[in-house]
Amino acid sequence: MRALFRSRYRLILLSLTLTGILVVWYLNRVPGGFVAGVGQLFLTSILCLLGLFFWLFFFSQFVLPVRKLEDRWRIYRRLLLYIQGGHGPAIFIENGKIRQRKGEIKKEGPGVVILDSASAAVLRKDDRFNRAIGPGITFTERKEYLEGDKAVVDLRIQKGKIGPFLSSGAPAGVSDDQPARLEVQQRQRMETRALTRDNIELVPKIVVHFKIDAQPGEGGSQYGYRPSSVEKAILRRNVDANLPEDTPDRLNDWRWLPPRLAADIWKETLSRFRLDELFHSRINQPTALQTIHAIIHQRLTQPVVDELDLFGKPTGQQVPSMEYQMLQERGIRVLKVEIRDLEMPEEVEKDLIKRWQTSWLSQAKREKEMIEIQRQYITRESQEQAVRAFFSEAVSSLAETCSGQVYSVKKVFHILMRSIRTNLERNPQAQSKLQQEIEQLSQLVEWSIPED
């Protein structure tokens, strides 16, 4: 009996009990006896039920923004089930997060799921995944439900981080959680810890930008929604073999894989280079660190990548990218990879800085010498060009005057000196700096005036 009153029919039982009491009271007060009272009560009940169904159907048209008559009918049916207590979950998913009342997701009746443009999910039925749903309104059937937040994806660009992102500074005073904090820091360091070819330990922070594989605008979402990609991301999540089989957390989140693939490629590729190769390069050649970054990006975004030998040199061949294939099988597309805040042993860092300072000074001297040589070369070229231009302008007047005629040497000299003086007087800079030379040229012009 207690179980009956605790079921979804408790509201109906209480309503029937209260209605029975009101009916008995009403029949005892109606003129005309029991028969007349029953007739009036029956007619009134019919009108009330018709009014209830009509107004319920009328207002159900404005509950959700739907257009099809079939969807309006589904809303009406779910409102009727809601009155009876047999409705299913009514859930809103915003930015990949479920918004619900307590216990709402556990209801088994027909329900409704509303997703914003940045969300998608996969529904389950009878302990198996049934279908993917995307932005908009989805009506769920009986015993169709969401597994939880792990069955929901955010369609926006995700940022997966791996490495020592937890601040290494010790908190002020003594804290009870300090050992746990240090344990987390050590575990994060081990995720990206790698050794160079000369056995130097490096620990970077790696950030991977990725999203569900879909084009923007696809599937009615500005971020892109593709049902097959959403199903792959949820159904093919990685399993943590270190946890018991009956543990819900044994299945990792769909965002778990990309940053860890990037960390694995980092460890593999770094072992091909020495420490001094990471930050130095030949002319017009990338550094080893830039090469590693390019390799990580290629292997996460391209089906075929350039192959490197054991010393980090390109072999000229291309090989398939297993990491790209794994991401495609899970409906994930990587957009960008970042390598930040490279950490190394303190003594190695000090030695590296000292070498940089020494090499920087010698490099600066070499660059200064090269700049001086270039300056001298440019100066000579400019002077020669200016002399050629000046000579061409000075001789052009002489060529025009003497064309087809024979003049004496004094006449030719006079014309040439006059042409040179005229060119200097037309140049403001030469006129201000070569005033004495112009006066001497004027004297030569006057001296060389030929006699008629």
TIDREN-764928 format. One record per residue (C-alpha): chain; y, z, x; residue number from 0; residue in three letters. Coordinates in steps of 0.001 Angstrom, whole numbers, plus 500000, padded with zeros to 6 digits. Layout:
N
{"A" {Y Z X} NUM "ALA"}
...
END
This chain:
452
{"A" {500000 500000 500000} 0 "MET"}
{"A" {502389 500823 502819} 1 "ARG"}
{"A" {501565 497489 504492} 2 "ALA"}
{"A" {502472 495695 501263} 3 "LEU"}
{"A" {505914 497292 501130} 4 "PHE"}
{"A" {506473 496526 504778} 5 "ARG"}
{"A" {505673 492804 504322} 6 "SER"}
{"A" {508084 490008 503558} 7 "ARG"}
{"A" {507405 490516 499796} 8 "TYR"}
{"A" {509012 493961 499667} 9 "ARG"}
{"A" {512300 492514 498420} 10 "LEU"}
{"A" {510498 490645 495621} 11 "ILE"}
{"A" {508561 493768 494552} 12 "LEU"}
{"A" {511697 495871 494465} 13 "LEU"}
{"A" {513509 493186 492469} 14 "SER"}
{"A" {510676 492946 489924} 15 "LEU"}
{"A" {510564 496714 489501} 16 "THR"}
{"A" {514305 496953 488911} 17 "LEU"}
{"A" {514188 493958 486537} 18 "THR"}
{"A" {511361 495585 484492} 19 "GLY"}
{"A" {513396 498724 484042} 20 "ILE"}
{"A" {516440 496742 482867} 21 "LEU"}
{"A" {514287 494685 480453} 22 "VAL"}
{"A" {512840 497770 478748} 23 "VAL"}
{"A" {516296 499254 478415} 24 "TRP"}
{"A" {517684 496007 477012} 25 "TYR"}
{"A" {514886 495536 474427} 26 "LEU"}
{"A" {515407 499001 473043} 27 "ASN"}
{"A" {519105 498296 472385} 28 "ARG"}
{"A" {519008 494738 470939} 29 "VAL"}
{"A" {519450 494495 467095} 30 "PRO"}
{"A" {516578 492720 465379} 31 "GLY"}
{"A" {513733 494397 467127} 32 "GLY"}
{"A" {511434 493537 469979} 33 "PHE"}
{"A" {510833 489859 469025} 34 "VAL"}
{"A" {514532 488987 468845} 35 "ALA"}
{"A" {515185 490796 472097} 36 "GLY"}
{"A" {512385 488940 473885} 37 "VAL"}
{"A" {513738 485580 472684} 38 "GLY"}
{"A" {517248 486324 473856} 39 "GLN"}
{"A" {515977 487704 477129} 40 "LEU"}
{"A" {513809 484635 477739} 41 "PHE"}
{"A" {516690 482230 477055} 42 "LEU"}
{"A" {519049 484206 479249} 43 "THR"}
{"A" {516500 484279 482073} 44 "SER"}
{"A" {516002 480507 481886} 45 "ILE"}
{"A" {519752 479913 482075} 46 "LEU"}
{"A" {520123 482311 484991} 47 "CYS"}
{"A" {517291 480665 486931} 48 "LEU"}
{"A" {518694 477194 486315} 49 "LEU"}
{"A" {522138 478360 487406} 50 "GLY"}
{"A" {520677 479989 490504} 51 "LEU"}
{"A" {518806 476847 491547} 52 "PHE"}
{"A" {521781 474598 490806} 53 "PHE"}
{"A" {524362 476613 492704} 54 "TRP"}
{"A" {521935 477206 495543} 55 "LEU"}
{"A" {521418 473451 495852} 56 "PHE"}
{"A" {525156 472836 495563} 57 "PHE"}
{"A" {526148 475248 498318} 58 "PHE"}
{"A" {523271 474152 500544} 59 "SER"}
{"A" {525122 470860 501047} 60 "GLN"}
{"A" {527780 472667 503067} 61 "PHE"}
{"A" {525629 474946 505207} 62 "VAL"}
{"A" {524979 472426 508011} 63 "LEU"}
{"A" {526689 469137 508981} 64 "PRO"}
{"A" {523957 466716 507838} 65 "VAL"}
{"A" {524237 463303 506155} 66 "ARG"}
{"A" {520747 462290 505030} 67 "LYS"}
{"A" {519478 463362 501620} 68 "LEU"}
{"A" {516167 464313 503211} 69 "GLU"}
{"A" {517942 466788 505508} 70 "ASP"}
{"A" {519890 468271 502599} 71 "ARG"}
{"A" {516623 468829 500753} 72 "TRP"}
{"A" {515176 470571 503822} 73 "ARG"}
{"A" {518154 472941 503914} 74 "ILE"}
{"A" {517640 473736 500203} 75 "TYR"}
{"A" {513938 474493 500730} 76 "ARG"}
{"A" {514721 476813 503632} 77 "ARG"}
{"A" {517294 478680 501571} 78 "LEU"}
{"A" {514673 479243 498885} 79 "LEU"}
{"A" {512289 480533 501556} 80 "LEU"}
{"A" {515057 482745 502897} 81 "TYR"}
{"A" {515404 484403 499482} 82 "ILE"}
{"A" {511654 485017 499454} 83 "GLN"}
{"A" {511626 486279 503063} 84 "GLY"}
{"A" {509350 483461 504245} 85 "GLY"}
{"A" {511856 481485 506247} 86 "HIS"}
{"A" {511421 480539 509893} 87 "GLY"}
{"A" {513753 480999 512868} 88 "PRO"}
{"A" {517431 480059 512662} 89 "ALA"}
{"A" {518490 479626 516293} 90 "ILE"}
{"A" {521557 478310 518074} 91 "PHE"}
{"A" {521180 477071 521675} 92 "ILE"}
{"A" {524401 476863 523691} 93 "GLU"}
{"A" {524582 475665 527314} 94 "ASN"}
{"A" {520840 476121 527733} 95 "GLY"}
{"A" {520851 479713 526378} 96 "LYS"}
{"A" {519307 480902 523100} 97 "ILE"}
{"A" {521614 482722 520653} 98 "ARG"}
{"A" {519647 484566 517954} 99 "GLN"}
{"A" {519262 487737 515976} 100 "ARG"}
{"A" {516688 490210 517200} 101 "LYS"}
{"A" {513190 488993 516389} 102 "GLY"}
{"A" {514414 485689 514947} 103 "GLU"}
{"A" {512410 483565 517379} 104 "ILE"}
{"A" {509126 485184 516247} 105 "LYS"}
{"A" {509358 484012 512634} 106 "LYS"}
{"A" {506642 481489 511713} 107 "GLU"}
{"A" {508061 479743 508645} 108 "GLY"}
{"A" {510058 476508 508494} 109 "PRO"}
{"A" {513348 477002 510293} 110 "GLY"}
{"A" {516236 475254 511975} 111 "VAL"}
{"A" {517424 474932 515584} 112 "VAL"}
{"A" {520984 473876 516395} 113 "ILE"}
{"A" {521629 472621 519936} 114 "LEU"}
{"A" {524996 471806 521502} 115 "ASP"}
{"A" {525546 468673 523606} 116 "SER"}
{"A" {524529 470478 526816} 117 "ALA"}
{"A" {521149 471781 525620} 118 "SER"}
{"A" {517594 470588 525001} 119 "ALA"}
{"A" {514267 472344 524447} 120 "ALA"}
{"A" {510549 471891 523861} 121 "VAL"}
{"A" {508858 473320 520753} 122 "LEU"}
{"A" {505348 474769 520665} 123 "ARG"}
{"A" {502771 474714 517873} 124 "LYS"}
{"A" {499309 476241 517886} 125 "ASP"}
{"A" {499619 477371 521528} 126 "ASP"}
{"A" {500543 473931 522829} 127 "ARG"}
{"A" {503772 472093 523421} 128 "PHE"}
{"A" {504563 469859 520470} 129 "ASN"}
{"A" {507809 467916 520987} 130 "ARG"}
{"A" {511153 467824 522774} 131 "ALA"}
{"A" {514390 468335 520860} 132 "ILE"}
{"A" {517913 467462 521941} 133 "GLY"}
{"A" {521549 467901 520920} 134 "PRO"}
{"A" {522074 468195 517171} 135 "GLY"}
{"A" {520151 469819 514316} 136 "ILE"}
{"A" {516347 470049 514329} 137 "THR"}
{"A" {514263 471336 511418} 138 "PHE"}
{"A" {511140 473126 512589} 139 "THR"}
{"A" {507884 473131 510631} 140 "GLU"}
{"A" {505679 476092 509845} 141 "ARG"}
{"A" {504263 477817 512970} 142 "LYS"}
{"A" {506471 475673 515197} 143 "GLU"}
{"A" {508459 477861 517566} 144 "TYR"}
{"A" {510343 478166 520845} 145 "LEU"}
{"A" {508603 479872 523732} 146 "GLU"}
{"A" {511857 481421 524926} 147 "GLY"}
{"A" {514557 480673 527483} 148 "ASP"}
{"A" {512012 479061 529806} 149 "LYS"}
{"A" {511405 476331 527207} 150 "ALA"}
{"A" {515123 475490 527130} 151 "VAL"}
{"A" {517015 473302 529617} 152 "VAL"}
{"A" {520691 472928 530415} 153 "ASP"}
{"A" {521632 469224 530529} 154 "LEU"}
{"A" {524677 469825 532701} 155 "ARG"}
{"A" {524646 469487 536494} 156 "ILE"}
{"A" {522833 472471 537990} 157 "GLN"}
{"A" {523510 474109 541352} 158 "LYS"}
{"A" {520387 475468 543044} 159 "GLY"}
{"A" {520988 477835 545966} 160 "LYS"}
{"A" {518567 479014 548612} 161 "ILE"}
{"A" {519166 481065 551740} 162 "GLY"}
{"A" {521064 484280 552611} 163 "PRO"}
{"A" {523662 484118 549833} 164 "PHE"}
{"A" {523576 487883 549245} 165 "LEU"}
{"A" {526433 489502 551174} 166 "SER"}
{"A" {525166 491096 554386} 167 "SER"}
{"A" {527910 493714 554499} 168 "GLY"}
{"A" {526633 497216 553883} 169 "ALA"}
{"A" {528210 498988 550870} 170 "PRO"}
{"A" {530525 501904 551463} 171 "ALA"}
{"A" {528730 505237 551675} 172 "GLY"}
{"A" {525043 505796 551145} 173 "VAL"}
{"A" {523365 503885 548324} 174 "SER"}
{"A" {519901 504457 546887} 175 "ASP"}
{"A" {519297 500743 546506} 176 "ASP"}
{"A" {520162 499930 550129} 177 "GLN"}
{"A" {516501 499418 551211} 178 "PRO"}
{"A" {515946 497059 548298} 179 "ALA"}
{"A" {519128 495201 549173} 180 "ARG"}
{"A" {518000 494745 552775} 181 "LEU"}
{"A" {514608 493552 551570} 182 "GLU"}
{"A" {516258 490898 549394} 183 "VAL"}
{"A" {518437 489789 552307} 184 "GLN"}
{"A" {515424 489439 554572} 185 "GLN"}
{"A" {513485 487496 551970} 186 "ARG"}
{"A" {516414 485118 551447} 187 "GLN"}
{"A" {516704 484538 555191} 188 "ARG"}
{"A" {513034 483636 555446} 189 "MET"}
{"A" {513453 480968 552745} 190 "GLU"}
{"A" {515523 478736 555042} 191 "THR"}
{"A" {514668 480138 558498} 192 "ARG"}
{"A" {513667 477346 560891} 193 "ALA"}
{"A" {513211 476740 564630} 194 "LEU"}
{"A" {514647 473957 566762} 195 "THR"}
{"A" {512536 472063 569297} 196 "ARG"}
{"A" {513711 474495 571996} 197 "ASP"}
{"A" {512665 477465 569800} 198 "ASN"}
{"A" {516109 478618 568598} 199 "ILE"}
{"A" {516205 480255 565159} 200 "GLU"}
{"A" {518708 478850 562623} 201 "LEU"}
{"A" {519277 480109 559064} 202 "VAL"}
{"A" {521546 478021 556770} 203 "PRO"}
{"A" {522610 478280 553157} 204 "LYS"}
{"A" {521450 475232 551216} 205 "ILE"}
{"A" {522917 474112 547895} 206 "VAL"}
{"A" {521341 471329 545817} 207 "VAL"}
{"A" {523160 469688 542882} 208 "HIS"}
{"A" {520743 468219 540317} 209 "PHE"}
{"A" {520206 467590 536601} 210 "LYS"}
{"A" {517706 466378 534040} 211 "ILE"}
{"A" {517023 462706 534738} 212 "ASP"}
{"A" {519138 460827 532165} 213 "ALA"}
{"A" {522239 458681 532124} 214 "GLN"}
{"A" {525520 460173 530801} 215 "PRO"}
{"A" {525866 459343 527103} 216 "GLY"}
{"A" {522135 458800 526651} 217 "GLU"}
{"A" {520505 460548 523688} 218 "GLY"}
{"A" {523764 461474 521979} 219 "GLY"}
{"A" {524916 463777 524776} 220 "SER"}
{"A" {527773 463279 527202} 221 "GLN"}
{"A" {525522 464784 529885} 222 "TYR"}
{"A" {522513 462608 529045} 223 "GLY"}
{"A" {519374 463539 527100} 224 "TYR"}
{"A" {515980 461877 527596} 225 "ARG"}
{"A" {513046 463491 525724} 226 "PRO"}
{"A" {510463 462436 528323} 227 "SER"}
{"A" {512458 464050 531141} 228 "SER"}
{"A" {512860 467297 529197} 229 "VAL"}
{"A" {509124 467419 528466} 230 "GLU"}
{"A" {508295 466828 532143} 231 "LYS"}
{"A" {510693 469553 533270} 232 "ALA"}
{"A" {509146 472141 530934} 233 "ILE"}
{"A" {505486 471122 530938} 234 "LEU"}
{"A" {505210 470606 534704} 235 "ARG"}
{"A" {506831 473793 535931} 236 "ARG"}
{"A" {505514 475283 539149} 237 "ASN"}
{"A" {503053 478176 539018} 238 "VAL"}
{"A" {503451 481289 541158} 239 "ASP"}
{"A" {499873 481856 542349} 240 "ALA"}
{"A" {500769 485315 543689} 241 "ASN"}
{"A" {501169 486733 540168} 242 "LEU"}
{"A" {498341 487555 537711} 243 "PRO"}
{"A" {497359 484820 535253} 244 "GLU"}
{"A" {498431 486829 532194} 245 "ASP"}
{"A" {501961 487428 533549} 246 "THR"}
{"A" {504675 485528 531612} 247 "PRO"}
{"A" {506727 485122 534823} 248 "ASP"}
{"A" {503902 483228 536501} 249 "ARG"}
{"A" {505544 479958 535416} 250 "LEU"}
{"A" {508736 479394 537370} 251 "ASN"}
{"A" {511915 478095 535825} 252 "ASP"}
{"A" {512352 474295 535923} 253 "TRP"}
{"A" {515298 474754 538316} 254 "ARG"}
{"A" {513111 476480 540908} 255 "TRP"}
{"A" {511806 473377 542719} 256 "LEU"}
{"A" {514783 471275 544078} 257 "PRO"}
{"A" {516328 473856 546469} 258 "PRO"}
{"A" {512898 474756 547860} 259 "ARG"}
{"A" {512066 471140 548547} 260 "LEU"}
{"A" {515356 470851 550429} 261 "ALA"}
{"A" {514474 473970 552467} 262 "ALA"}
{"A" {511053 472551 553371} 263 "ASP"}
{"A" {512600 469281 554574} 264 "ILE"}
{"A" {515172 471262 556579} 265 "TRP"}
{"A" {512442 473218 558385} 266 "LYS"}
{"A" {510385 470112 559083} 267 "GLU"}
{"A" {513272 467979 560366} 268 "THR"}
{"A" {515017 470668 562440} 269 "LEU"}
{"A" {511894 471094 564599} 270 "SER"}
{"A" {512468 467573 565976} 271 "ARG"}
{"A" {515855 468373 567586} 272 "PHE"}
{"A" {517203 470667 570311} 273 "ARG"}
{"A" {520088 473022 569626} 274 "LEU"}
{"A" {522592 471106 571792} 275 "ASP"}
{"A" {521794 467904 569874} 276 "GLU"}
{"A" {522893 469423 566554} 277 "LEU"}
{"A" {526601 469424 567382} 278 "PHE"}
{"A" {526979 466689 570000} 279 "HIS"}
{"A" {526587 462970 569576} 280 "SER"}
{"A" {527085 459754 571418} 281 "ARG"}
{"A" {529986 457439 570625} 282 "ILE"}
{"A" {529713 456028 567082} 283 "ASN"}
{"A" {526495 458001 566526} 284 "GLN"}
{"A" {525999 460927 564083} 285 "PRO"}
{"A" {525098 464395 565303} 286 "THR"}
{"A" {521592 465711 564740} 287 "ALA"}
{"A" {522918 468025 562015} 288 "LEU"}
{"A" {524403 465039 560199} 289 "GLN"}
{"A" {521105 463191 560626} 290 "THR"}
{"A" {519163 466132 559147} 291 "ILE"}
{"A" {521547 466277 556189} 292 "HIS"}
{"A" {521122 462533 555598} 293 "ALA"}
{"A" {517315 462807 555783} 294 "ILE"}
{"A" {517258 465665 553242} 295 "ILE"}
{"A" {519471 463680 550888} 296 "HIS"}
{"A" {517358 460533 551280} 297 "GLN"}
{"A" {514035 462257 550681} 298 "ARG"}
{"A" {515324 463919 547499} 299 "LEU"}
{"A" {517100 460866 546049} 300 "THR"}
{"A" {515265 457744 547266} 301 "GLN"}
{"A" {511665 456551 546828} 302 "PRO"}
{"A" {511548 455130 550374} 303 "VAL"}
{"A" {513188 456770 553423} 304 "VAL"}
{"A" {513666 456112 557153} 305 "ASP"}
{"A" {510956 457564 559388} 306 "GLU"}
{"A" {511748 459758 562412} 307 "LEU"}
{"A" {509494 460350 565409} 308 "ASP"}
{"A" {508733 463780 566892} 309 "LEU"}
{"A" {512037 463688 568831} 310 "PHE"}
{"A" {514245 462791 565869} 311 "GLY"}
{"A" {514619 459119 566769} 312 "LYS"}
{"A" {514306 456436 564068} 313 "PRO"}
{"A" {511068 454469 564334} 314 "THR"}
{"A" {512507 451505 562424} 315 "GLY"}
{"A" {509934 451952 559653} 316 "GLN"}
{"A" {510232 453298 556134} 317 "GLN"}
{"A" {507794 455632 554389} 318 "VAL"}
{"A" {507437 456848 550768} 319 "PRO"}
{"A" {509192 460083 549869} 320 "SER"}
{"A" {506747 462614 548409} 321 "MET"}
{"A" {509600 464934 547434} 322 "GLU"}
{"A" {511286 462222 545373} 323 "TYR"}
{"A" {507993 461503 543630} 324 "GLN"}
{"A" {507547 465211 542791} 325 "MET"}
{"A" {511032 465374 541286} 326 "LEU"}
{"A" {510425 462217 539238} 327 "GLN"}
{"A" {507207 463698 537877} 328 "GLU"}
{"A" {509233 466684 536677} 329 "ARG"}
{"A" {512105 464688 535174} 330 "GLY"}
{"A" {514690 465906 537712} 331 "ILE"}
{"A" {517308 463853 539561} 332 "ARG"}
{"A" {519080 465233 542660} 333 "VAL"}
{"A" {522745 464271 543112} 334 "LEU"}
{"A" {523962 466015 546268} 335 "LYS"}
{"A" {522809 468383 549010} 336 "VAL"}
{"A" {524982 470792 551017} 337 "GLU"}
{"A" {524146 472731 554217} 338 "ILE"}
{"A" {526514 475648 554753} 339 "ARG"}
{"A" {527151 478627 557056} 340 "ASP"}
{"A" {524614 477995 559778} 341 "LEU"}
{"A" {523507 481344 561224} 342 "GLU"}
{"A" {521965 481755 564691} 343 "MET"}
{"A" {521238 484614 567145} 344 "PRO"}
{"A" {524428 486262 568404} 345 "GLU"}
{"A" {523745 485616 572104} 346 "GLU"}
{"A" {523012 481953 571390} 347 "VAL"}
{"A" {526223 481649 569402} 348 "GLU"}
{"A" {528297 483191 572210} 349 "LYS"}
{"A" {526718 480891 574797} 350 "ASP"}
{"A" {527304 477890 572544} 351 "LEU"}
{"A" {530963 478800 572059} 352 "ILE"}
{"A" {531402 479237 575820} 353 "LYS"}
{"A" {529885 475808 576455} 354 "ARG"}
{"A" {532077 474303 573758} 355 "TRP"}
{"A" {535184 475782 575378} 356 "GLN"}
{"A" {534206 474411 578795} 357 "THR"}
{"A" {533260 471009 577492} 358 "SER"}
{"A" {536358 470946 575312} 359 "TRP"}
{"A" {538642 471430 578336} 360 "LEU"}
{"A" {536929 468735 580395} 361 "SER"}
{"A" {536844 466456 577379} 362 "GLN"}
{"A" {540554 467054 576790} 363 "ALA"}
{"A" {541319 466128 580410} 364 "LYS"}
{"A" {539263 462961 580150} 365 "ARG"}
{"A" {540965 462024 576903} 366 "GLU"}
{"A" {544387 462700 578470} 367 "LYS"}
{"A" {543543 460363 581361} 368 "GLU"}
{"A" {542337 457690 578958} 369 "MET"}
{"A" {545517 458029 576881} 370 "ILE"}
{"A" {547681 457723 580027} 371 "GLU"}
{"A" {545811 454591 581121} 372 "ILE"}
{"A" {546212 453087 577657} 373 "GLN"}
{"A" {549915 453986 577649} 374 "ARG"}
{"A" {550480 452290 580990} 375 "GLN"}
{"A" {548570 449222 579887} 376 "TYR"}
{"A" {550533 448991 576627} 377 "ILE"}
{"A" {553810 449468 578556} 378 "THR"}
{"A" {552988 446610 580953} 379 "ARG"}
{"A" {551921 444361 578113} 380 "GLU"}
{"A" {555107 445148 576198} 381 "SER"}
{"A" {557284 444478 579233} 382 "GLN"}
{"A" {555581 441173 579957} 383 "GLU"}
{"A" {555857 440153 576326} 384 "GLN"}
{"A" {559559 441094 576254} 385 "ALA"}
{"A" {560233 439106 579460} 386 "VAL"}
{"A" {558445 436065 578044} 387 "ARG"}
{"A" {560367 436298 574790} 388 "ALA"}
{"A" {563688 436774 576598} 389 "PHE"}
{"A" {562999 433886 578966} 390 "PHE"}
{"A" {562019 431629 576056} 391 "SER"}
{"A" {565265 432379 574203} 392 "GLU"}
{"A" {567377 431943 577342} 393 "ALA"}
{"A" {565811 428625 578321} 394 "VAL"}
{"A" {565867 427202 574768} 395 "SER"}
{"A" {569680 426744 574946} 396 "SER"}
{"A" {569377 425051 578335} 397 "LEU"}
{"A" {566687 422716 577053} 398 "ALA"}
{"A" {568817 421686 574057} 399 "GLU"}
{"A" {571907 421019 576229} 400 "THR"}
{"A" {570183 419156 579047} 401 "CYS"}
{"A" {567839 417131 576898} 402 "SER"}
{"A" {567917 413475 578161} 403 "GLY"}
{"A" {570851 414081 580554} 404 "GLN"}
{"A" {571295 414805 584262} 405 "VAL"}
{"A" {573519 417681 585345} 406 "TYR"}
{"A" {574449 419200 588645} 407 "SER"}
{"A" {572877 422421 589845} 408 "VAL"}
{"A" {576106 424345 589246} 409 "LYS"}
{"A" {576281 423059 585669} 410 "LYS"}
{"A" {572703 424030 584987} 411 "VAL"}
{"A" {573267 427473 586497} 412 "PHE"}
{"A" {576371 427926 584327} 413 "HIS"}
{"A" {574543 427044 581134} 414 "ILE"}
{"A" {571631 429364 581992} 415 "LEU"}
{"A" {573890 432366 582806} 416 "MET"}
{"A" {575899 431852 579620} 417 "ARG"}
{"A" {572712 431703 577531} 418 "SER"}
{"A" {571406 434930 579073} 419 "ILE"}
{"A" {574738 436707 578470} 420 "ARG"}
{"A" {574812 435529 574848} 421 "THR"}
{"A" {571269 436869 574167} 422 "ASN"}
{"A" {572143 440248 575657} 423 "LEU"}
{"A" {575348 440534 573641} 424 "GLU"}
{"A" {573417 439831 570405} 425 "ARG"}
{"A" {571038 442738 571079} 426 "ASN"}
{"A" {572745 446082 570231} 427 "PRO"}
{"A" {570353 448143 572380} 428 "GLN"}
{"A" {570783 445859 575410} 429 "ALA"}
{"A" {574549 445790 574909} 430 "GLN"}
{"A" {574733 449608 575039} 431 "SER"}
{"A" {572344 450063 577980} 432 "LYS"}
{"A" {573177 446974 580104} 433 "LEU"}
{"A" {576959 446921 579916} 434 "GLN"}
{"A" {577379 446645 583678} 435 "GLN"}
{"A" {574855 443808 583921} 436 "GLU"}
{"A" {576623 441931 581113} 437 "ILE"}
{"A" {579935 442189 583013} 438 "GLU"}
{"A" {578261 440829 586147} 439 "GLN"}
{"A" {576817 437941 584123} 440 "LEU"}
{"A" {580320 437228 582751} 441 "SER"}
{"A" {581629 437011 586302} 442 "GLN"}
{"A" {578824 434613 587243} 443 "LEU"}
{"A" {579603 432479 584186} 444 "VAL"}
{"A" {583302 432287 585143} 445 "GLU"}
{"A" {582443 431528 588779} 446 "TRP"}
{"A" {580040 428762 587863} 447 "SER"}
{"A" {582360 426885 585519} 448 "ILE"}
{"A" {581995 423293 586694} 449 "PRO"}
{"A" {585008 421269 587597} 450 "GLU"}
{"A" {585706 418274 585379} 451 "ASP"}
END
